Amino acid sequence: MVRYKHKSIWVDYEMNVTDLCEKINVPQEMLQYISEKLVPWGVLQSLTDISTALDGYRQLKDLLGNDNNGLKMFACMLNAAVITYEKYRRYGIDEKMFIDTMYCFTRFAKEHYASYGVYGFDRGWWTYRQLSCALFKIGELEYEYRDDEKVVHLHIPSGANISIENCKKSLDEFNAFTVKHFPEKQYHIVCNSWLLSPALDELLPQHSNIIKFKNCFDISSWNKTEKEFLQWVYGKTDIEYDKLPENTSLQKNMKKHLISGGFVGSASGRLIDFV
């Protein structure tokens, strides 16, 4: 249990940040940077409500100032997750889903290490969604309720096995989750991702999981200039095309495609169904 003081009132929480780090397997090298006293409790609390989370993130970034490899942001957001855990408990959401969702912090730290050779955190602009109970990881996929748009945004974490069987299982579990916990948010599902890019039809066989996944969406737009696909396929966005690695058939085919003047980008679409 951990105590935070807010407006002269002490508030108890069932989980502390040390427990959380253990449950989500935070890399040992990052534990030394975890502190509970970097910013006021109220700033952390603002991250856990979707109506204030984005402003809270911006305020937190300003308060932290120079933040080498995002380690202070990482520590602050993990402390905010302790508050988020109490919201899960009030909603009646089980701890496993909390751990699965908050594992994003560990995943992002490991991705930073894979890209740059040191542990760090550069996704604070994203993870306020998890902290504010707007985004949940269910099975292989993540679902973000967007009340402003009346839609659910589907996200694909790195390393996810997106076989149709796994995606169908995840979707069924998400639909049941929504009916139980957020029945007022039964929105249609949309996705924006490089995985929906029409260019992939020329780069992968039609029986591949990626193509099967893409074909489950009604594509509405294609942004050919988006470069984020480089992060997910090659590990970095700041890399010249002729220096792209060729460790997989997708990397090889995509490199050749890009060097010859082709596009990948990202596309948007509405989920039809995983069949």
BELKA-V860731 format. One line per field, one symbol per residue. phi: phi as a letter, one per 30 degrees, with the letter a starting at -180 (. if undefined). burial: + if it has 24 or more other C-alpha atoms within 12 Angstrom, else -. Layout:
phi: ???
burial: ???
//
This chain:
phi: .bcccbhicdbcbdccddededdcheeedcddcdbcbdbdeddddddcbddbddddddddddddidbehidddedddddddddeeddedddidddedddedddedddddddddddbibdabbcddcdddddchcbbcbidccbcdcddchbcccbcddidccdeedddddddddddddedcbddcdcdcbbbaddcdedddccbdddddddddeddccdcabcdcdcdedddccjbccbdedcddbdbddddddedddddjdcbibbcacddlcb
burial: ---+--------+-++++-++-+++++--++-++-+-++-++++++++++--++-++-+++--+----++++++++++++++++++++----+-+-++++++++++++++++--+---++++++++++++++++++++++++++++-----+++++++---+++--++-++--+--++------+-+++++++++++++++-++----+++++++++++--++---++++-++++-----+--+-----++-+++--+----+++++++++-++-
//
